[in-house]
Amino acid sequence: MIIILIFPLFLAGGISFTDYNLGNKSLEWIGLENYEKMFSRKTYVKMIWATATYVIVVVPISVVLGLCAAMLLNSLRFGADIYKTIFFLPVMATLLAMAIAWEFTLHPTLGIVNSFLANGCGGAREFIFGFHWLPWVDSQQSWYHVACANNMDFPYWLKQKNTAIWTICFIGIWQAFGFNMVLYLAGLTGIPRELYQAAEMDGAKSTWEQFKLVTWPMLGPTTLFVVTITTIRTFQVFDTIEILTKGGPSKTTYVMMYAIFEKAIQQNLTSIGAAITVVFIGFILILTFFQRYIIEKRVHY
Amino acid sequence: MQAKQYIGESWKHGILIIGAILVLLPFYMMVSMSLKSQQEIQSISGGLIGAQEVQTFPVCVKTGYSEETCTTKPYIYNYWFAFEKAPIPRYLMNGVIVTLSIFIIQVLVALPCAYALAKLRFYGREFVFSMVLFCLLIPVHGIALPLYVMLAQAGLVDTYSALILPWTISVFGIFLMRQFFMTVPDELIDAARMDGMGEYSIVWKVMLPTAIPALLAFAIFSVVAHWNDYFWPRMVITGNRDLFTPPLGIREFRGGIDSDEFGPMMASIVTVTVPLIVAFIIAQKRFIEGITLTGMK
């Protein structure tokens, strides 16, 4: 029974490992040609670059934010449930819808963010967001001041080459950290109170020392799990890219899932799509085996 | 000591409130835009709900409706026009049909499989289970393209089957239920066998009731994932509006009205997002438990 059920999965895997030209009626063996194309063309180099940037930025930040939020909520006396609900909302909401909502929030002329920034020229907002409070920032040269001086020339966020990928990353973090927070909250409740008392007796008085001695090691398995699942999810980013940037401007947000979709479905180049798929699955499997390896080595007490 | 604690507590709240504002910002924008008129949206005025002045909407008149129908308050107009322009109830229905059928078939498949893996002794059981474990590692999105090719070959693109079939075998569901069934005592099953029950009726009459909590968690996980899924429907549904799931509907709306009017577009987005959010707020304990349980394995 199960063999029949799992069979399609394996067949699917099998197809992706051949490089036939699917879609056409005639099938032709072209060997490694697709892979050669993939590693020599600029587009695909940019694709790897965009995917790597996204994963490397989103995973650590959303995990750390999730952990911080969980620890903060855990130490609150009241109101923790409200924050928990709010921070979890992005996980539940349809990502596609929220992507469009973000698009308008960050819209250069209609968006609430840029109008908020424009109204703050010369005031406290310029001081805070222009980083004038940092000793090494010249208040006349800060990005905020320059934008105010140049007729409110604030970033176009999603439409601009040097900000698009970061904006997409921001939306990714916004969506992911609530999930991590909830997992960490569950992890935190599993730490016995006696351990903290024992740590205090051993001289770990400050919160930071207790965190280093008790919380962080005890959260080891949770962290490992959270990192793995977030990484796999971020690798699969698609919705925000498709609806907001279509891989642009100039391929700075051309991530793998979108590349597969564009090549295989829209341009009907199935074989190239399959080649990208294989590389994609390769990445994920390496990551997962790496995780298993760490589990066996480290997370035992 | 008391004062110090208060200070500590307030800066924590301060940070969390700033975080909450950032998290809620797009939700605010979404709701606000769905209530305001086009002029208010473009001039970024009117706060959350706008002035709600009765006015005639030019786009509506251009579309061919009478001036009377088109003269109303912005929030009524936005929602009315959104439903007029696109078959939103149809999209929502599709969403319900697809998510529910996926879930039901997943359960029909996963429960017997999990029972066999957990409680029956048969040749090759360990092998089959290791297969299940291996399949858990395969990213769903990764095999989307070969699946698409298979469906295309079978001529199933643009059908409900294309939306439902690939997800009916949830390896994850099998794994989750198997772990749960392992904890059910063997005596219970032996007793049922003594009473003359067949293996199938044991699955549905004995195992199912004990598995309700795990099943509920899995239901939440499955429904949330497939209601919000955009990638797969986008691949297999190419043009047939009758098959659009809610996210596809949103996409179409954005493409269609983009330059004219934002109010009705946002109204449609709110309509699609609301069901899950309301369900979440009503049963948030269950939701969070469900997601963490399935997350933590």
Interface residues (C-beta under 8 A of the other chain):
Chain A: M1 I2 I3 L5 I6 P8 L9 L11 A12 G13 G14 I15 S16 L22 G23 A69 L72 L73 S75 L76 R77 G79 Y83 K84 T85 I86 F87 F88 L89 P90 V91 M92 A93 T94 L95 L96 A97 M98 I100 A101 W102 F104 T105 T109 L110 G111 I112 V113 S115 W174 G178 F179 V182 L183 A186 F225 I229 I232 F235 Q236 F238 D239 E242 I243 M257 I260 F261 A264 I265 T270 G273 A274 T277 F280 I281 I284 L285 T288
Chain B: E9 K12 H13 I15 L16 G19 A20 L22 V23 L24 L25 P26 F27 Y28 M29 M30 M33 I41 Q42 I44 V109 P112 C113 A116 L117 V128 M131 V132 C135 L137 I138 P139 H141 G142 I143 A144 L145 P146 L147 Y148 V149 M150 A152 P166 I169 V171 I174 V224 W227 N228 Y230 F231 R234 M235 P246 P247 I250 R251 R254 F262 M265 M266 I269 V272 T273 L276 I277 F280 I281 Q284 F287 I288 I291 T292 G295 M296
